[in-house]
């Protein structure tokens, strides 16, 4: 069941990123590229390394890059995504420091945070697309 949910989440992330690339502005495209890079890095890490420290580093680096982009473009949705990645980093840090193996709680929270990241990207893209459409008709 969790495997099917994870695959659906990856498809949702790819579709959301495609939407951002096609209809979003520069901040949305950069955000989509970061989200896809994070997704691919995480998939490679899980397939080859199975190392919690690597996953911790991936999420920490993603949060830092999103912080720089959020400061540059002052986009509300990117700030929210950056905070979500910081939460995900915290989740991985707790499991790493306590040396706990991943359990269902970890999977559910991790996937829930990533779903929220994709939802923020989709909402930010829709708002940017709408603003551009209103600017053209005005």
C-alpha positions in Angstrom: 0.0 0.0 0.0 2.8 2.5 0.9 4.6 1.6 -2.3 1.6 2.5 -4.4 1.2 5.8 -2.5 4.9 6.6 -3.0 4.6 6.0 -6.7 1.5 8.2 -6.9 3.3 10.9 -5.1 6.2 10.8 -7.6 3.7 11.1 -10.4 2.0 14.0 -8.7 5.3 15.7 -8.2 6.2 15.2 -11.9 2.8 16.5 -13.1 3.0 19.5 -10.7 6.5 20.3 -11.9 5.4 20.0 -15.5 2.6 22.4 -14.8 5.1 24.8 -13.2 7.4 24.6 -16.2 4.6 25.2 -18.7 2.5 27.8 -16.9 4.6 29.3 -14.1 6.9 32.2 -14.0 10.6 32.2 -13.2 10.2 31.5 -9.5 7.9 28.6 -10.1 10.2 27.1 -12.8 13.2 27.3 -10.4 11.1 25.8 -7.6 10.0 22.9 -9.9 13.5 22.2 -10.9 14.6 22.1 -7.2 11.7 19.8 -6.3 12.5 17.5 -9.2 16.2 17.5 -8.4 15.3 16.6 -4.7 13.0 13.9 -5.9 15.6 12.3 -8.2 18.4 12.6 -5.6 16.1 11.0 -3.0 15.2 8.1 -5.4 18.9 7.5 -6.2 19.8 7.6 -2.5 17.0 5.1 -1.7 17.9 2.8 -4.6 21.6 2.7 -4.0 22.6 3.9 -0.6 19.8 3.4 2.0 21.6 6.0 4.1 19.7 8.3 6.4 22.6 10.8 6.6 22.5 11.2 2.8 18.7 11.8 2.9 19.3 14.3 5.7 21.9 16.1 3.6 19.5 16.1 0.5 16.7 17.8 2.5 19.0 20.2 4.2 20.6 21.3 0.9 17.1 21.6 -0.7 15.9 23.8 2.2 19.0 26.1 1.9 18.6 26.5 -1.9 14.9 27.2 -1.5 15.7 29.8 1.1 17.9 31.6 -1.3 15.3 31.5 -4.0 12.5 32.6 -1.6 14.6 35.6 -0.5 15.4 36.4 -4.2 11.9 36.3 -5.4 10.0 37.0 -2.2 7.4 34.5 -3.1 5.0 33.3 -0.3 4.6 29.8 -1.7 8.4 29.3 -1.9 8.8 30.4 1.7 6.1 27.8 2.7 7.9 25.1 0.7 11.2 26.0 2.3 9.7 25.7 5.7 8.2 22.3 4.7 11.6 21.1 3.6 13.0 22.3 6.9 10.3 20.2 8.7 11.3 17.2 6.6 15.0 17.8 7.5 14.0 17.9 11.1 12.1 14.6 10.7 15.1 12.9 9.2 17.4 14.5 11.9 15.3 13.0 14.7 15.3 9.6 13.2 19.1 9.8 12.5 20.1 11.1 16.0 17.9 8.6 17.8 19.1 5.8 15.4 15.6 4.8 14.8 14.8 2.7 11.7 12.1 4.2 9.5 8.6 3.2 10.4 5.1 3.8 9.1 5.0 7.1 11.0 8.1 8.3 9.3 6.8 7.3 5.9 3.4 8.9 6.4 4.8 12.2 7.7 7.6 12.3 5.1 5.1 11.7 2.2 2.6 14.2 3.7 5.2 16.9 3.8 6.2 16.2 0.2 2.6 16.2 -0.9 2.2 19.7 0.8 5.4 20.8 -1.1 3.8 19.8 -4.4 0.5 21.4 -3.5 2.3 24.7 -2.7 4.1 24.5 -6.0 0.8 23.9 -7.8 -0.9 26.8 -5.9 1.9 29.2 -6.6 1.9 28.3 -10.3 -1.8 28.7 -10.6 -1.6 32.2 -8.9 1.3 33.3 -11.1 -0.6 32.1 -14.2 -3.8 33.9 -13.1 -1.9 37.1 -12.4 -0.3 37.0 -15.8 -3.7 36.4 -17.4 -5.2 39.4 -15.5 -2.3 41.6 -16.5 -2.8 40.8 -20.2 -6.5 41.5 -20.1 -6.1 44.8 -18.2 
